[in-house]
Amino acid sequence: MGVFKTIEHKCDFCVVGGGLAGTIAALSAARKGAKVVLVQDRPVLGGNCSSEIRMWVRGAKGKYNRESGILSEFEEENIYRNPTLAPTVWDSVLFGKIKENKNITLLLNSSCLDAECSDSRITSITAWQLTTYTYHKVEADLFADCSGDSILAPLTGANHRLGREARHEYGEDIGPEDIADNKTMGMSCLIQARETDHEVKYIPPSWANVYETDEDFAIIPYLEGQHSSFRDHKIGTSGCNLWWMELGGDTGIPIENTEETRDELLKVAFGIWDHIKNRNDHGFANWELEWVGFLPGKRESRRYISDHVLTQRDIESGGKFDDIIAYGGWPMDDHNPKGMLANSKNDTPSYFYPAPSPYGIPYRCLYSVNIANLFFAGRNISATHAAISSTRVMATCSLLGQAVGNAAALCVKYGCDPRDISREHIHELQQEILYDGVFLPGVKREISELTKEAKLNLSDSDREILFNGMDRPYNDDELNGIMLDVGSEIVFSYDTPRKINTLRLCLDPDYSRESVSKNFKMRVFAQKLHQGLDFEPVKVAATLVKEITVYGDGKVIFSDDNNYSSLLKIPVDGTYSSVRVVFGNTHGSEKICVFGCDMI
C-alpha cells in the first residue's frame, strides 16, 4: 500500500457503517463485553439523521409503538443537553456515547475498501482514513455491514440484490408486474430554513433550476392511496421537510451515480427555495435559508440475502415470527424511482401501502446466507423492495442494530456464528433485547427469580402489573404500569440476605410527548429542520422521575437528583435483606408511572 502506514486492530466484532443501526449495534455489543471496532466513513455518526443530512428519525405508527432501547437513550440525552435541537449537538450525543465505552475503537473518516475472506468467512477488512492518510486493517471474529450501501457485499461475494422484484417472485402487489429491474427509491439533499422578524432577500445561484409556478412540480391535489400527489412546500416548524426533492432511483446504478445525482439535487434544492421565496407569494418573505445538505440521504441500494427474505405479505400478516427480534410499523412508502421527474396523474412521487403497526421482523433477516460470520442491519437487510419501503426508516433500523449487537455478543459468549443463534439461542437473544428496554410484540420479558421471591410493600394487583413482563402500555386502557405518588417507595424484602447485582427500573417516557414539545413534529422525535417563530425548546418528559434514591439495608447505595432517563440499570452490587427504592420529584408530573422494577 505504498508509503502510507497500516494500523492493525483485532477485535471480537467489527461494524462497518456508523448510522443509527451501526452505532447502536456497536454500542449494544460492547456493553455486553465484546471488543468492537466501529468504522465510519464520515466525520460524524448518525448517517441520515446526522448534521450532514438532517432527515427526521421516523418509525412505527401509533402512540404506544415508539421505539425504545438505545435509541430512546440517545433521544433523552439529546432533549436534556440540546433543548434547541442543534443538529451538531445531536452529533455529539452519539459521539459521546461511543467514546465513553472503553470496549469500542472508533475509526471516523474511514472508508472500507477491501476485505479478506477464507472458507466463506471474513477474516479482515481494510479501511482508508482520509484525515490521517492511514490504512486500518481490522481482524475480527464477526462483522456487521451497517453501511446502507452494503459495501461488504461486492468485497466478499455475499449474496445480495439491487432493485425491485417482479410481483410474481414473492406474490406481492408492489413492484413491476412482469420483470424485475434495478430501479430503487431515490436520494435527497435537504435544506433548512429559519423564520426571522424581518424581510430577508434571497438570490439563487445562476445554475439553480427555475420553477416558475406550482405546476412545475405539482399535479392534482389528491388521489386515493397516494402519499403525495402535490409536492407540499409549506415549510414551518411542524411543516414539510421537502422529502420529495428526490432523484437517482431510475438510473439502475444508484451508488455509482451518487455524485452526479447530488449535483442535480443541489440545482433542485436551490431552485425550490427560489420558487418559495421569489415566485408568487408563498408567505415566506421573512424566512432565510440557513443550511443546504451537500451529502445526499439515501433510501435504498444493495440488500443482502439471508435465510429469510421479508416480504410485503409478511408485513401485511403482522410478521408473527417465532424469532422476532424487532418490529416495524411505518407504511410501505414506495417512492417513485423517477423522483422529481415523476409529475403526472398516474406517475406520482410516492405511494403509501398500509402496514399494520407493529409488525414483527425475524432474526433470520439479519445474517448472510453464504458468509458465515456476517451480520447486517439497517436499510440493507434481507427483504424485498416492497418490504424495505417500510423497514428502511431509521427508528426501525435502530432496533435492527440493537438486535445485531446483542446477537454478536451472544456469538462471542458461545463461540458460535450468527446462524447458530437462530438455531440454539433465539430465546436468550429475545430476552436480552427485552432486558435492554426494546419492545417485542408478542414476547414478554421474563422476571428474575430474585424479583419474584421478594416480599413487597405492594398490593397483589400492583405486583401482578409490575411483573407482567410488559414495559409499556398496550393502549390507553391497559397501561401495564403502576401509579405512585411523588415520594412513594417500593421495598423488596428477603428472609435471608441475597446477592443483588443490578436494580432495573423502567419509567414512563411520556408516550403522548405533550410534555416534551408543543410542536407536533418534535413530539415524534426530538429533532427539527425548519424553524418558525413558533418553535419552543423541548423539555425533559414531565413523567420521568428526577430524584431516585436506593437504600440497601437502610444505607444509601445509589442516589441521583437529576435523572432524565426512562430505563435505568443501577449497579447495587452487594448482599442485602432489604432494598428500598424511593421515588422523589419528577420533571413536572404529579404522578409516577413505573412499568418495571426488578432485582437482577
Residue pairs with C-beta under 8 A, 6 or more apart in sequence:
1 135
4 133
4 134
4 135
5 134
5 135
6 126
6 134
6 135
6 136
6 137
7 134
7 135
7 136
7 137
8 136
8 137
8 138
8 139
9 37
9 105
9 136
9 137
9 138
9 139
10 138
10 139
10 140
11 34
11 35
11 36
11 37
11 105
11 138
11 139
11 140
12 29
12 34
12 35
12 36
12 140
12 141
12 142
12 408
12 412
13 26
13 29
13 34
13 35
13 36
13 37
13 140
13 141
13 142
13 143
13 144
13 408
13 409
13 412
14 36
14 37
14 39
14 125
14 138
14 140
14 142
14 143
14 144
15 22
15 25
15 26
15 29
15 36
15 37
15 38
15 39
15 143
15 144
15 146
16 22
16 39
16 112
16 125
16 127
16 143
16 144
16 145
16 146
16 147
16 151
16 152
17 39
17 40
17 41
17 47
17 144
17 145
17 146
17 147
17 148
17 151
17 378
18 26
18 38
18 39
18 40
18 41
18 42
18 45
18 46
18 47
18 106
18 108
18 146
19 45
19 46
19 47
19 48
19 49
19 50
19 146
19 148
19 378
19 394
19 397
20 46
20 47
20 49
20 57
20 71
20 378
20 394
20 397
20 398
20 401
21 47
21 146
21 377
21 378
21 394
21 397
21 398
21 400
21 401
21 404
22 38
22 40
22 47
22 144
22 146
22 147
22 377
22 378
22 401
23 38
23 45
23 46
23 94
23 97
23 98
23 401
24 69
24 70
24 71
24 398
24 401
24 402
24 405
25 144
25 146
25 375
25 377
25 401
25 402
25 404
25 405
25 408
26 36
26 38
26 98
26 104
26 405
27 70
27 97
27 98
27 101
27 104
27 405
28 70
28 401
28 402
28 404
28 405
28 406
28 409
28 436
29 36
29 404
29 405
29 406
29 408
29 409
29 412
30 36
30 101
30 103
30 104
30 405
31 101
31 103
32 405
32 406
32 409
32 412
32 413
32 432
33 103
33 409
33 412
33 413
34 103
34 408
34 409
34 412
35 103
36 103
36 104
36 105
37 104
37 105
37 107
37 138
37 140
38 98
38 104
38 105
38 106
38 107
39 107
39 110
39 112
39 125
39 127
39 136
39 138
40 106
40 107
40 108
40 109
40 110
41 109
41 110
41 111
41 112
41 127
41 147
42 50
42 52
42 108
42 109
42 295
43 108
43 109
43 131
44 50
44 51
44 52
44 91
44 94
44 95
44 108
45 91
45 94
45 95
45 98
45 108
46 90
46 91
46 94
47 53
47 148
47 378
47 394
48 55
48 297
48 298
48 394
49 55
49 56
49 57
49 90
49 394
49 527
50 87
50 90
50 91
50 94
51 87
51 88
51 90
51 91
52 293
52 294
52 295
53 190
53 293
53 295
53 296
53 297
54 87
54 190
54 192
54 291
54 293
54 527
54 529
55 188
55 190
55 241
55 297
55 394
56 241
56 521
56 524
56 525
56 527
56 529
57 71
57 75
57 393
57 394
57 395
57 398
57 525
57 527
58 330
58 393
58 394
58 395
58 524
58 525
59 65
59 66
59 67
59 328
59 329
59 330
59 393
59 394
59 395
59 396
59 398
60 66
60 67
60 327
60 328
60 329
60 330
60 357
60 358
60 395
60 396
61 329
61 330
61 331
61 357
62 329
62 357
62 358
63 476
63 511
63 512
64 472
64 473
64 474
64 475
64 511
65 327
65 329
65 357
65 358
65 439
66 72
66 395
66 509
66 511
67 395
67 396
67 398
67 399
67 438
67 439
68 437
68 438
68 439
68 471
68 472
68 509
68 566
68 567
69 398
69 399
69 402
69 433
69 436
69 437
69 438
69 567
70 398
70 402
70 436
71 395
71 398
71 399
71 402
72 437
72 509
72 566
72 567
73 97
73 565
73 567
74 93
74 94
74 97
75 525
75 526
76 509
76 540
76 541
76 544
76 564
76 565
76 566
77 93
77 96
77 97
77 564
78 85
78 89
78 90
78 93
78 526
78 527
79 516
79 526
79 538
79 539
79 540
79 541
79 564
80 540
80 564
81 89
81 92
81 93
82 89
82 90
82 93
83 537
83 538
83 539
84 537
85 522
85 526
85 527
85 528
85 537
85 538
87 527
90 527
98 104
98 106
99 106
107 127
107 129
107 136
108 129
108 131
109 129
109 130
109 131
109 132
110 127
110 128
110 129
110 130
110 136
111 127
111 128
111 130
112 125
112 126
112 127
112 147
112 151
112 152
112 155
113 126
113 127
113 128
114 125
114 126
114 155
115 122
115 124
115 125
115 126
115 152
115 155
115 156
116 122
116 123
116 124
116 125
116 126
117 123
117 156
117 157
117 371
120 370
120 371
120 372
121 371
121 372
121 373
122 140
122 143
122 152
122 156
122 371
122 373
122 374
123 139
124 137
124 138
124 139
124 140
125 137
125 138
125 143
125 152
125 155
126 135
126 136
126 137
126 138
127 135
127 136
127 138
128 134
128 135
128 136
129 135
129 136
141 373
141 411
141 412
142 373
142 375
142 408
142 411
142 412
142 418
143 152
143 373
143 374
143 375
144 374
144 375
144 376
144 377
144 404
144 408
145 151
145 152
145 153
145 158
145 304
145 374
145 375
145 376
145 380
146 376
146 377
146 378
146 380
146 401
146 404
147 378
147 380
148 298
148 301
148 378
148 379
148 380
149 255
149 298
149 301
149 302
149 380
150 158
150 160
150 301
150 302
150 303
150 304
150 376
150 380
152 158
152 374
153 159
153 160
153 302
153 304
156 371
156 374
157 370
157 371
158 304
158 305
158 368
158 370
158 371
158 374
159 304
159 305
159 368
159 369
159 370
160 302
160 303
160 304
160 305
161 302
161 303
161 305
162 182
162 184
162 254
162 301
162 302
162 303
163 180
163 181
163 182
163 183
163 184
163 252
163 385
164 175
164 176
164 180
164 181
164 183
164 184
164 385
165 172
165 175
165 180
165 384
165 385
165 386
166 175
166 176
166 177
166 178
166 179
166 180
167 173
167 174
167 175
167 176
167 177
168 178
169 180
169 384
170 309
170 311
170 312
170 313
170 384
170 386
171 311
171 313
172 311
172 312
172 313
172 384
172 386
173 312
173 353
173 386
174 312
174 332
174 334
174 353
174 385
174 386
174 389
175 384
175 385
175 386
181 252
182 252
182 253
183 249
183 250
183 252
183 337
184 249
184 254
184 299
184 300
184 301
184 337
184 385
185 246
185 249
185 299
185 300
185 334
185 335
185 337
185 389
185 392
186 246
186 247
186 248
186 249
186 250
186 254
186 261
186 299
186 335
186 337
186 338
186 339
187 246
187 247
187 248
187 249
187 254
187 258
187 261
187 262
187 265
187 296
187 297
187 298
187 299
188 242
188 243
188 244
188 245
188 246
188 247
188 265
188 296
188 297
188 299
189 245
189 262
189 265
189 266
189 268
189 269
189 292
189 293
189 294
189 295
189 296
189 297
190 241
190 242
190 243
190 245
190 269
190 293
190 297
190 529
191 242
191 245
191 269
191 272
191 273
191 289
191 291
191 292
191 293
192 289
192 290
192 291
192 292
192 529
192 530
192 531
193 235
193 273
193 284
193 287
193 288
193 289
193 290
193 530
193 531
194 287
194 288
194 290
194 530
194 531
195 236
195 286
195 287
195 531
195 532
195 533
196 286
196 287
196 288
197 286
197 533
198 286
199 285
199 286
200 285
200 286
200 287
200 288
202 273
202 274
202 277
202 278
202 288
202 289
204 270
204 271
204 273
204 274
204 278
205 270
207 267
208 267
208 270
208 271
208 274
209 267
209 268
209 270
209 271
209 272
210 271
210 274
210 275
211 217
211 271
211 272
211 274
211 275
211 279
212 275
212 279
213 279
213 280
214 280
216 275
217 231
217 244
217 272
217 340
217 343
218 230
218 231
218 343
219 229
219 230
219 343
219 344
219 345
219 348
220 229
220 230
220 345
221 229
221 230
222 229
222 230
223 229
223 345
223 348
225 351
225 352
225 353
226 348
226 350
226 351
226 352
227 333
227 349
227 350
227 351
227 352
228 244
228 348
228 349
228 350
229 345
229 348
229 349
231 244
231 349
232 239
232 240
232 244
233 240
233 242
233 272
233 275
233 276
233 282
234 240
234 282
235 241
235 242
235 276
235 284
235 287
235 530
236 530
236 532
236 534
237 519
237 521
237 522
237 528
237 530
237 531
237 532
237 534
237 535
238 519
238 520
238 521
238 522
239 521
239 530
239 532
241 529
241 530
242 269
242 272
244 339
244 340
244 349
244 350
245 265
245 268
245 269
245 272
245 340
246 265
246 335
246 339
246 340
246 349
247 261
247 264
247 265
247 268
247 339
247 340
247 341
248 254
248 257
248 258
248 261
248 264
248 265
248 296
248 339
249 299
249 300
249 335
249 336
249 337
249 338
249 339
250 337
250 338
250 339
250 341
251 257
251 261
254 261
254 298
254 300
254 301
255 301
255 302
258 296
258 298
261 296
262 294
262 295
262 296
265 296
266 292
266 294
268 340
269 292
269 293
270 292
273 289
275 282
276 282
276 284
276 287
277 284
277 285
277 287
298 379
299 335
299 379
299 392
300 379
300 385
300 388
300 389
300 392
301 379
301 380
302 380
303 379
303 380
303 381
303 382
303 383
303 385
303 388
304 368
304 374
304 376
304 380
304 381
304 382
305 368
305 369
305 370
305 382
306 364
306 365
306 366
306 367
306 368
306 369
306 381
306 382
307 364
307 367
307 369
307 382
307 419
307 422
308 362
308 364
308 365
308 382
309 365
309 382
309 383
309 384
310 319
310 361
310 362
310 365
310 381
310 382
310 383
310 384
310 387
310 391
311 383
311 384
311 386
311 387
312 332
312 353
312 384
312 386
312 387
314 359
314 387
315 328
315 332
315 355
315 356
315 359
315 387
315 390
316 354
316 355
316 356
317 359
318 356
318 359
318 360
319 327
319 328
319 359
319 360
319 361
319 362
320 360
320 442
321 360
321 361
321 362
321 364
322 362
322 426
323 362
323 363
323 364
323 422
323 426
323 430
324 360
324 361
324 362
324 363
324 430
324 440
324 441
324 442
324 443
325 361
325 362
325 363
325 366
325 400
325 403
325 407
325 429
325 430
325 433
325 440
326 360
326 361
326 396
326 399
326 400
326 402
326 403
326 433
326 438
326 440
327 358
327 359
327 360
327 361
327 396
327 399
327 439
327 440
327 441
328 355
328 357
328 358
328 359
328 361
328 390
328 391
328 393
328 396
329 355
329 356
329 357
329 358
329 359
329 390
329 396
330 355
330 357
330 390
330 391
330 393
330 396
331 352
331 353
331 354
331 355
331 390
332 352
332 353
332 354
332 355
332 386
332 387
332 389
332 390
333 350
333 351
333 352
333 353
333 389
333 390
333 393
334 350
334 351
334 353
334 385
334 386
334 389
335 349
335 350
335 389
336 342
336 347
336 348
336 349
336 350
336 351
338 347
339 349
342 348
342 349
353 386
353 389
355 390
358 439
358 441
359 441
360 440
360 441
360 442
361 381
361 391
361 396
361 399
361 400
363 403
363 407
363 421
363 422
363 426
363 429
364 382
364 422
365 381
365 382
365 383
366 375
366 376
366 377
366 381
366 382
366 400
366 403
366 404
366 407
366 418
367 374
367 375
367 376
367 407
367 417
367 418
367 419
367 422
368 374
368 375
368 376
368 418
369 382
372 417
372 418
372 419
373 417
373 418
374 418
375 404
375 407
375 408
375 418
376 382
376 404
377 397
377 400
377 401
377 403
377 404
378 397
378 400
378 401
379 388
379 391
379 392
379 397
381 388
381 391
381 400
383 391
390 396
391 397
391 400
395 525
399 438
402 433
402 436
402 438
403 429
403 433
403 438
406 429
406 432
406 433
406 436
407 418
407 421
407 429
408 418
409 432
410 416
410 421
410 425
410 428
410 429
410 432
411 417
411 418
411 420
411 421
414 420
414 424
414 425
416 424
416 425
421 429
430 440
430 443
431 445
431 446
433 440
434 440
434 443
434 444
434 445
434 446
434 469
434 471
435 445
435 504
436 567
437 471
437 506
437 566
437 567
439 471
439 472
444 468
444 469
444 470
445 469
445 470
445 471
445 596
446 469
447 467
447 469
447 598
448 598
448 599
448 600
450 498
450 500
450 599
450 600
451 467
451 492
451 598
451 599
451 600
452 467
453 494
454 492
454 493
454 494
454 599
455 492
455 493
455 494
456 463
456 490
456 491
456 492
456 493
457 489
457 490
457 491
458 466
458 482
458 490
462 482
465 480
465 481
465 482
466 481
466 482
466 594
466 595
466 596
466 597
467 598
468 480
470 480
470 595
471 480
471 506
471 595
471 596
472 480
472 511
472 595
473 479
473 480
473 481
473 511
474 480
479 593
480 595
481 508
481 593
481 594
481 595
482 593
482 594
483 591
483 592
483 593
484 490
484 583
484 591
484 592
484 593
484 594
485 590
485 591
485 592
486 583
486 584
486 585
486 586
486 590
486 591
486 592
487 582
487 583
487 584
488 582
488 583
488 592
489 580
489 581
489 582
489 583
490 580
490 581
490 583
490 594
490 597
491 578
491 579
491 580
491 581
492 578
492 579
492 580
492 581
492 599
493 577
493 578
494 576
494 577
494 578
495 577
496 577
497 575
497 576
497 577
498 575
498 576
498 577
498 599
499 574
499 575
500 552
500 572
500 573
500 574
500 575
500 576
500 579
500 599
500 600
501 571
501 572
501 573
501 600
502 569
502 570
502 571
502 572
502 599
502 600
503 550
503 558
503 568
503 569
503 570
503 572
503 579
503 581
503 597
503 598
503 599
503 600
504 567
504 568
504 569
504 570
504 596
504 597
504 598
504 599
504 600
505 548
505 567
505 568
505 570
505 581
505 594
505 596
505 597
506 566
506 567
506 594
506 595
506 596
506 597
507 543
507 544
507 545
507 565
507 566
507 567
507 568
507 592
507 593
507 594
507 595
508 541
508 543
508 544
508 566
508 592
508 593
508 594
508 595
509 541
509 543
509 544
509 566
510 516
510 541
510 542
510 543
510 544
512 523
513 522
513 523
513 524
513 541
514 523
515 539
515 541
515 542
515 543
515 587
515 588
515 589
516 522
516 523
516 526
516 538
516 539
516 540
516 541
517 523
517 526
517 536
517 538
517 539
518 536
519 528
519 534
519 535
519 536
521 528
522 528
522 538
526 538
528 535
539 587
539 588
540 564
540 587
541 566
541 587
542 586
542 587
542 588
542 589
543 586
543 587
543 588
543 589
543 592
543 593
544 563
544 564
544 565
544 566
544 586
544 587
545 563
545 583
545 584
545 585
545 586
545 587
545 592
546 561
546 562
546 563
546 564
546 584
546 585
546 586
546 587
547 560
547 561
547 563
547 583
547 584
547 585
548 558
548 559
548 560
548 563
548 568
548 570
548 581
548 582
548 583
548 584
549 556
549 558
549 559
549 560
549 581
549 582
549 584
550 556
550 557
550 558
550 559
550 570
550 572
550 579
550 580
550 581
550 582
551 557
551 578
551 579
551 580
551 582
552 572
552 574
552 576
552 578
552 579
553 576
553 577
553 578
554 578
557 572
557 574
558 570
558 571
558 572
561 584
564 587
572 579
579 599
581 597
583 592
583 594
586 592
